[in-house]
Structure formats: structure tokens, C-alpha cells
Amino acid sequence: MIQLGATEIVEKIKEEAVSEEAQIISAAKEKAKLKLEEAKAQIEVQKKNFIDAEERKGVEERERMVRAARLNARKLKWQSEEGLIAKVLEESMKRITEVKKEGFKGNSYSNILAGLIKDASMSIIAGSGGTSTSISRDSELNAILSDEDADASFVTPDMLNKIADEISAGGVDVHLSLSDDRIRSAGGVIVRGKDEKIEVNNTFEQRMARFSTSLREEIVKNLFKGR
């Protein structure tokens, strides 16, 4: 075996150290490169996720704005309808003064009151709302008016007797009289049994309240048709 001198041994160790160092550095660089690629890939994924999230937020925000706009439009439409309906009903109540002076569709206000009195009387005789099959054979009823209508003599004893006769012709003995009591109302009448156990409110306010649903539907149909 060839014996190496001390110098040769040192040089050999250096060469091996340099070679090993180069291998270590090369492996480290390769590992660093892989880590860098992985980091770049992760950054791209995160960037894509961020962009997707922002796009989703944008879509959600646009959808929220559209929903809010639609809701606001419905609210404004409802407010508009309610305002116009209230105006129509208010004007209808104001027209009662004209009806009392000029009548309505060829009927005088006295004739209108006569119809309301007869309708209320028939309801009382037949039972609540006319649903009872047992009919009283002898009924004493009072018609109650507002101070204004009573003072204007829109309802007279002769009128009440005529209404009573018409109802009595159906086999029911009815007596109608004008009450001394008064109601606060723009118009119409309350008919009450003498024992005050039952009454029918046929004032304009109550009739409009009872027919409010159909009245509103009719108003909406005429005010907003074609929209």
C-alpha cells in the first residue's frame, strides 16, 4: 500500500470536504427551489381564493342591493296606494254633504236613509245579520240619527210607517219610531230594538268599515289598472 504523506492526507480530506459541501449545497438549493415552488403555488391558491371570495362578496352585495331596491319599490308602491285609497275614502266621506243636498244616482238622501233603515230593520227581525230562522212576530224598533239629519227632517213618521208597512206585509208586525237619542256620524242610521239588546249600525262610517276589503279592491283596481 502506498503510504500517503501528511500533506496528501490533508489535501484528500479537503477535496472530500469540498465535494461533500457541494453536494450539501446542491441538495439545499434543490430543496429551497421545491419550497419556493410550493410557496408560489400556495400563494396562487390563496390569491384565487381571495379573488373568488371577493367576487362572491360582490355578487352577494349586488343581490342584497337588488333585494333592497325591490323591497323599497314595493314599500313606495304600497305607500302610494295607501295614500290614494285614504284620499278616495276621505273624499267619499266629504261627498256625503253633497249627497244630502243633491241625492245620489237619482235617489234623494231621504230615500237612501229609508233604504238603510229598512235593511237594518230586516236584519234585526231575522236575527243577527239575517241568519236566524226564528223571526219575531212583533218588533218595536227605533231609528237613531245624527243631530244634523234629525234637525233636517230627512226621516219623518210617515216614512217610518211606510217602511214598517212594507216589512209587515211579509207577516211580521213591525213598529218603527224615531228615537230621541242621537249619534255622532256623518250620515246613515242605527236601528235598535226597543229592549236595546240588539242593533244594526248602518252609518256610512260603519258600512265603509264593513265593506272595506271590497272597497279597497275596487279602489286599487280603478286607480292602478294598467300599471
DRENMI-169158 format. One record per residue (C-alpha): x, y, z. Coordinates in steps of 0.1 Angstrom, whole numbers, plus 5000, padded with zeros to 4 digits. Example, Ala and Ser with C-alpha at 12.3 -4.5 7.8 and 13.67 -1.06 7.14 Angstrom:
2
512349555078;513749895071;
END
This chain:
227
500050005000;501250344991;501750555022;500350905019;502251175034;500651425058;500251685030;498551435007;496151335035;495151695042;494551765006;492451445003;490351555032;489951905017;488851754984;486351525001;485051815022;484652044992;482851764973;480551695003;479952065007;478952104970;476551814974;475051965005;474752304988;473252144957;470751954978;469852264998;469352464966;467052194952;465152184985;464852554985;463652554949;460952304958;459952504988;459852824967;457652644941;455352524968;455152864983;454353014949;451652754944;450152834978;450253204971;448453144938;445752934956;445353194983;445153464956;442553274937;440553204969;440753574978;439553674943;436753424944;435753534979;435753904968;433753814937;431253624959;431053924982;430454144952;427653914939;426153894973;426354274977;424754324943;421954084952;421454254985;421154584968;418754444943;416654294971;416754624990;415754814958;412754584952;411654604988;411854984987;409954994954;407154774969;407154995000;406855304979;404055144958;402255044990;402555385005;401355544972;398355304971;397555365008;397755745003;395555744973;393055494989;392855715020;392356024998;389555854979;387855745012;388256085026;386756244996;383955994997;383056105032;383256465022;380756404994;378156305019;377356675023;376656694985;374556374987;372456525014;371756824992;371656674957;371056304963;372956014946;372055844913;368555984913;367855894949;367356164975;369156145008;365856065025;365355775002;368855655009;368155675047;364855485041;366755205024;369355195053;366555185079;364654905061;367854705056;368854735093;365254655105;365154345083;368454225098;367254275134;363954095127;365653795110;368253775137;371953875137;372853955102;369653785090;371053435097;368453325123;365453125111;363253235140;361653565132;360053785158;356253835152;356154165170;359054405168;359354765180;362354935166;363955285169;365855475143;368655685157;370055975136;372756235139;371656575152;372156725117;369956465100;367356475127;367156855125;366856845087;363856615090;365356365065;363356095083;359656155091;357055955110;355255895077;358455745062;358955515091;355255405090;355655325053;358855125059;357154935087;354154855065;356454725038;358154495063;354854395080;353554285046;355853985049;353953865080;355954045107;354254315128;356854595129;356654935146;359255195137;359755525155;362455795156;364555785187;365356095208;368855965211;371456095187;374655955172;377856125161;378156035124;378556195090;375356025079;373355705080;371355545108;371455305137;368355085142;367954945176;365454715193;363254875220;364954655246;368354775233;369654425232;370354435195;371154695170;372454735135;374855015127;374155145092;376055465095;378255545065;381355505086;380455155097;379255045063;382555165048;384454975075;382354655069;382954675031;386554805035;388154495018;385954514987;386154894986;389954884987;390054614960;387754834938;389755144945;393054974937;391654824906;390455154893;393455364905;396255134895;394854944865;397354924836;400354964859;
END
